[in-house]
């Protein structure tokens, strides 16, 4: 399992995310998160979200696991304007993913 993965935006920019290990705590800082399902050919993005508190980003995890989510990746991103812009860019690329607004 990779500790880091790059997700692409609609702009073709790449954004590096770190895996949030199951059972591990997360700092309560702002950022972006992605729920994925691991498949033989790689990861399928299921949910793209952003929040003021990444420690709460597993709030929709139970629902996401019903849709097949296997991992959560996070990206620290305190600056709100940058966080929202990156969220929109990533969500624009992964159009089939569920887009989650701020989890606070």
MOFEN-V8667 format. One record per pair of residues at least 6 apart in sequence whose C-alpha atoms are under 7 Angstrom apart, sorted by the first residue. I is the first residue (numbers start at 0). J is the second residue. If there is no record, write none. Layout:
# MOFEN-V8667
i:I j:J
i:I j:J
This chain:
# MOFEN-V8667
i:2 j:17
i:2 j:18
i:3 j:15
i:3 j:16
i:3 j:17
i:3 j:18
i:4 j:15
i:4 j:16
i:4 j:17
i:5 j:13
i:5 j:14
i:5 j:15
i:5 j:16
i:6 j:13
i:6 j:14
i:6 j:15
i:7 j:13
i:7 j:14
i:7 j:89
i:7 j:92
i:8 j:88
i:8 j:89
i:8 j:91
i:8 j:92
i:9 j:88
i:9 j:89
i:9 j:91
i:9 j:92
i:10 j:88
i:15 j:74
i:16 j:72
i:16 j:73
i:16 j:74
i:17 j:72
i:17 j:73
i:17 j:74
i:18 j:71
i:18 j:72
i:18 j:73
i:19 j:71
i:19 j:72
i:19 j:73
i:25 j:53
i:25 j:54
i:26 j:53
i:26 j:54
i:27 j:52
i:27 j:53
i:27 j:54
i:28 j:51
i:28 j:52
i:28 j:53
i:28 j:77
i:29 j:50
i:29 j:51
i:29 j:52
i:29 j:53
i:29 j:75
i:29 j:76
i:29 j:77
i:30 j:49
i:30 j:50
i:30 j:51
i:30 j:53
i:30 j:73
i:30 j:74
i:30 j:75
i:30 j:76
i:30 j:77
i:30 j:82
i:31 j:48
i:31 j:49
i:31 j:50
i:31 j:73
i:31 j:74
i:31 j:75
i:31 j:76
i:31 j:82
i:31 j:86
i:32 j:47
i:32 j:48
i:32 j:49
i:32 j:71
i:32 j:72
i:32 j:73
i:32 j:74
i:33 j:44
i:33 j:46
i:33 j:47
i:33 j:48
i:33 j:71
i:33 j:72
i:33 j:73
i:34 j:44
i:34 j:45
i:34 j:46
i:34 j:47
i:34 j:68
i:34 j:70
i:34 j:71
i:34 j:72
i:35 j:42
i:35 j:43
i:35 j:44
i:35 j:45
i:35 j:46
i:35 j:68
i:35 j:69
i:35 j:70
i:35 j:71
i:36 j:42
i:36 j:43
i:36 j:44
i:36 j:45
i:36 j:67
i:36 j:68
i:36 j:69
i:36 j:70
i:37 j:43
i:37 j:69
i:44 j:93
i:44 j:96
i:45 j:68
i:45 j:96
i:45 j:97
i:46 j:96
i:46 j:97
i:46 j:98
i:46 j:99
i:47 j:90
i:47 j:96
i:47 j:97
i:47 j:98
i:47 j:99
i:48 j:86
i:48 j:98
i:48 j:99
i:48 j:100
i:48 j:101
i:49 j:82
i:49 j:86
i:49 j:100
i:49 j:101
i:49 j:102
i:50 j:101
i:50 j:102
i:50 j:103
i:51 j:101
i:51 j:103
i:52 j:103
i:55 j:102
i:55 j:103
i:56 j:102
i:76 j:82
i:90 j:98
